[in-house]
Amino acid sequence: MTTRTPTTTTSRTADTSQSTQNTVLVAVFAALIAALGLVPPITVGIVPVPITLQTLGVMLAGALLGPVRGMLSVVVLHALVLAGLPLLAGGRGGLGVFLGPTGGYLVGWIPAALVVGLLVKYWAIRRTGRTARFAAVLLSVVLGGIVVIYAFGVPWTAVVTGLPLATSALGSLVFVPGDLLKAVVATLAAINVHRSYRRLLGGVPTAGR
């Protein structure tokens, strides 16, 4: 007969509580990304890919939740979209969205959240000094939330539309100013949130003020 010690019971309770918290956070950020899709997309004439606010949600998911939970929040959103729910900007949903010109950018959201989370959790948020920490988090968000997404999106758009790769890359430049602004917003949010809730990244120590 196995006797449960108070320590074992406490550990199991803590594990259950942490698992519940992780599930809630993943669901909340999946909902946040979906909510940002309510803002009407802006269509540009060079490439058939709209400008949306949802990439801001991807950046925030990685920067605030870390690599695993941030990535899972995007996976949950994509699963719902694949099921046909119109959760993408412009009320889009279904498998066809992923097979169209924007498909590469959408798929890129998953590794984007992962990369942002990895860089922020294990490098950027540990920097000392406000300027160094801001620069490190911003660089992390730009690399993950912009470079990674474009690395998936630009070639895919070229393949689907038949555009030359150079034309697809040139057309993507129209997104850069807005994406840089989103990166700054995500950086400021991450720094301020982690300053107040230092265990949000799973107990990773963050630098002080």
C-alpha positions in Angstrom: 0.0 0.0 0.0 1.4 3.4 -1.0 1.3 6.2 1.5 1.0 9.7 0.1 3.2 12.1 1.8 2.3 15.8 2.2 5.2 16.7 -0.1 3.9 14.4 -2.9 0.4 15.8 -2.6 1.7 19.4 -2.7 3.8 18.6 -5.7 0.9 17.1 -7.6 -1.3 20.0 -6.7 1.3 22.4 -7.9 1.8 20.5 -11.2 -2.0 20.5 -11.8 -2.2 24.2 -11.1 0.7 25.0 -13.5 -0.8 22.8 -16.2 -4.2 24.6 -15.8 -2.4 28.0 -15.9 -0.5 27.0 -19.1 -3.7 25.9 -20.8 -5.5 29.1 -19.9 -2.6 31.2 -21.1 -2.4 29.4 -24.4 -6.2 29.8 -24.9 -6.1 33.5 -24.0 -3.4 34.3 -26.5 -5.0 32.2 -29.2 -8.1 34.3 -28.6 -6.0 37.5 -28.6 -4.5 36.7 -32.0 -8.0 35.9 -33.3 -9.4 39.2 -31.8 -6.7 41.2 -33.6 -8.1 39.8 -36.8 -11.3 41.8 -36.3 -9.3 44.9 -37.4 -10.0 45.1 -41.1 -6.9 44.1 -43.2 -5.3 46.6 -45.6 -4.7 45.3 -49.1 -1.7 46.4 -51.1 -1.4 46.3 -54.8 2.0 44.7 -55.3 1.4 41.3 -53.7 -1.9 39.6 -52.8 -1.1 39.6 -49.1 -3.0 41.9 -46.7 -1.5 43.9 -43.9 -3.1 42.8 -40.6 -2.6 43.2 -36.8 -2.5 39.5 -36.1 1.3 39.3 -36.4 1.4 41.6 -33.3 -0.4 38.8 -31.5 2.2 36.3 -32.6 5.0 38.5 -31.4 3.3 39.0 -28.1 2.6 35.3 -27.6 6.3 34.4 -28.0 7.7 37.3 -26.1 5.3 37.0 -23.1 4.7 33.2 -22.9 8.0 31.8 -24.1 8.7 29.4 -26.9 6.4 26.4 -26.1 3.2 28.1 -24.9 3.6 30.9 -27.4 3.9 28.4 -30.3 1.0 26.4 -29.0 -1.2 29.4 -28.9 -0.6 29.8 -32.7 -1.1 26.1 -33.3 -4.5 26.3 -31.5 -5.5 29.2 -33.6 -4.5 27.5 -36.8 -6.3 24.3 -35.8 -9.5 26.4 -35.4 -8.9 28.1 -38.8 -8.4 24.7 -40.5 -11.7 23.6 -39.0 -13.3 26.4 -40.9 -13.7 29.1 -38.3 -13.3 32.6 -39.8 -10.7 33.8 -37.3 -8.2 35.4 -39.7 -8.3 39.0 -40.7 -11.1 39.7 -43.2 -13.2 36.8 -41.8 -11.1 34.1 -43.6 -10.9 30.5 -42.5 -10.5 27.0 -43.9 -7.8 25.0 -45.6 -7.9 27.2 -48.7 -6.4 30.1 -46.8 -3.2 28.1 -46.2 -3.0 27.0 -49.8 -3.3 30.6 -51.1 -0.8 33.4 -51.4 -0.8 34.1 -47.6 -0.3 30.5 -46.6 3.5 30.8 -46.1 3.1 33.8 -43.8 0.5 32.0 -41.8 2.6 28.8 -41.4 5.5 31.1 -40.5 3.6 32.3 -37.4 4.4 29.0 -35.7 8.2 29.1 -35.9 8.0 32.8 -35.4 6.4 32.5 -31.9 8.9 29.7 -31.1 12.0 31.8 -32.1 10.8 34.9 -30.4 10.1 32.9 -27.2 13.5 31.2 -27.2 15.4 34.4 -27.8 13.5 36.4 -25.2 13.4 33.7 -22.5 17.0 32.5 -22.7 18.8 35.6 -23.8 17.1 39.0 -24.1 15.2 39.3 -20.9 18.3 38.5 -18.9 20.2 41.5 -20.1 21.0 44.1 -17.5 20.4 47.8 -18.1 17.2 49.2 -19.7 18.8 50.1 -23.0 20.5 46.7 -23.4 17.4 44.8 -22.5 15.2 46.9 -24.8 17.6 46.4 -27.7 17.9 42.6 -27.1 14.1 42.0 -26.8 13.5 44.2 -29.9 16.1 42.3 -31.9 14.5 39.0 -30.7 11.1 40.1 -31.8 12.3 41.4 -35.2 14.3 38.2 -35.9 11.4 35.9 -35.0 8.4 38.0 -35.7 9.6 39.5 -39.0 12.6 37.7 -40.5 11.2 34.2 -39.8 7.7 35.0 -41.1 9.1 36.6 -44.3 11.4 33.6 -44.8 8.3 31.4 -45.1 5.9 33.9 -46.7 7.9 35.4 -49.5 8.9 32.1 -51.3 5.4 30.7 -50.8 3.7 33.7 -52.3 6.1 33.6 -55.3 5.3 29.9 -55.9 1.5 30.3 -55.6 1.2 33.4 -57.6 3.9 32.7 -60.2 5.7 35.9 -59.3 9.4 36.1 -59.5 11.0 35.6 -56.1 12.6 39.1 -56.3 9.2 40.6 -57.0 7.6 38.8 -54.1 10.5 40.0 -51.8 10.2 43.5 -53.1 6.4 43.5 -52.5 6.9 42.3 -48.9 8.9 45.5 -48.1 5.6 47.4 -47.8 5.0 45.4 -44.6 8.3 46.3 -43.0 7.4 49.7 -41.4 4.2 48.4 -39.8 5.9 45.2 -38.6 8.7 47.2 -37.1 6.1 49.3 -35.2 4.4 46.1 -34.0 7.8 44.8 -32.8 8.4 48.0 -30.7 4.9 47.6 -29.2 5.5 43.9 -28.4 8.9 44.8 -26.9 7.6 47.4 -24.6 4.8 45.1 -23.5 7.1 42.2 -22.8 9.6 44.3 -20.8 6.9 45.9 -18.7 5.0 42.6 -18.1 8.1 40.6 -17.2 9.2 43.3 -14.9 6.0 42.9 -12.9 5.5 39.1 -13.4 8.9 37.7 -13.3 7.8 34.0 -13.2 5.6 34.3 -16.4 8.4 32.7 -18.4 8.5 29.7 -16.1 10.8 30.9 -13.3 13.4 32.4 -15.6 15.2 35.2 -13.7 14.8 38.6 -15.3 17.1 41.5 -14.8 16.0 44.2 -12.5 15.2 47.8 -13.4 
